[in-house]
Amino acid sequence: MPIVPSDLIGAWRLVSWSLRHDDGRPPVYPLGEDAAGYLLYTADGHVSATLMRRGPAVPGGAGSFAYAGRYRLEDGTVYHSIEVASDPGLVGITSTRHIARDGALLTLSGPDFGAGSARTQRIVWRRAAA
């Protein structure tokens, strides 16, 4: 069944965020294997993602990641056009995320933010309870 906007709209809690290397190395968890976060999609086309490391603060702001902007959905892929971000280098970038749904789980995967990166992001979310 094709993904439609109503499949995304609402709040999602982070299950895991990993980086998968093309050379087969084990996945890396940028904010730890138990990171926390929310992903919000609105009916009018806005997206916001906020993720954080659990536990003690990490110097230099490496303990969190956030961005917001607009999204569009095309053929099972969602495109996030980043307008504001905790990393100013991401402003203006459009990330490509392929969508897989399995019940209350939403998996977004796609290329890392850096051009030509030899790794893929895999972010798993669970529909947030009302």
N, C-alpha and C positions, 0 to 999 in steps of 0.2 A: 504494500500500500504506500503511495507517495506521501512524503512529508508535506504538510500544509502549515501555514503560520499558526493556527490554533494549537498545533502540536508543541510549539515552542513557548507561546505566551505564558508568562507567569514567573514564578521563582523556583530556582533549582539550587540545591546544596551540593557542594563539592564532595565527591567520593574519592577521586584521585587525580593528580596531574603528573604526568610523566613525559620524559623525552626519550624517544626510541631512536637509537643510532642505526644508520644504514649498514654499518659493518658488523652488526650482531652483538655488540657489547650489551651488557645488562642495562635495563632502563635506569635513568637518573630521575630523582624526584626533587625538583628545584626548591620546594618549600618543605620537604620531608614527606614521608609516606603517610603521615596523619594530618596533612595540611587541611585548613578549613576555608570555606568560601561560599559565595553566592553568585549566581548568574541570573540576571533579570532581563526578560524580554517583554516589551510593551506592545500593545495592539497597534500603536501608531508608528512602529518601526525603530524604537530605541533599544539599545542594549547596554548593560552595565555589568562588569565582572570585577569582583573584589576577592582576592585570595590572600591568605596569611599563614605563616609558620606558627604552629602551636608551641608553647613553652616560652623560655626567656627571649627577650628582644635580642636581635642581632645588630651589631653596629653597622652604620652605613645604610640603613633602610633595606637590607637584603632579606628582611623577614616578611615583606608583603609586596603585592603586585595588584594594580588596579587599572582599569580603563573604562571608557564609556564612549558611546557614539551612536551611529545608525547601523541597522542591519538590513540585508535583503536575502531572500530565500529563492534559490533557483535549482531545480532538478536534484534535490537531495543534498544540496550544499548551501551553507549559510556563509555570507560574507559580512564581516564586521569591519566597518569603516571607522577607524579610531580617531576621535576628535580631542579627547583629553586622556592623559595617562600618567601614572606615577613615573614612568620612564619617558621623558620628553622625546626621545628618539623614535618612539612608536607613533607619535602624532602624525596623521596623514597616511598611515599605512592601512591597507585593507587586508585583513587576515582571511584565509580560506579554510573553512572547516567542513569536512564531510560528516554527515549525520547518520548515526545508527540509533534506533530506538528499540528498547526491549522492556516492555511494561513501563515501570516508573523510572527506568534508567535512560539517560540521554548520553551518548558518547560522541564527542566532537574530536575529529582528528584531521591533521593536515600539516603542511610544512611549517617549520620553525619560522620565527619572524625574520631572521637574517637571510638575505638573498644568498642562494647557493649553499645553504646549510645542509649538511649530510645527516640531518636528524628530523624526526617528525614529532609533533606534539600529540598527546592522547589525553583528553580530559573527560573524565566520567562524572556525570551529575545525576542526582536523584531528585525527582520532583519534591519540592518542599511541602510539608504538611500545611494545611490551611490553619 
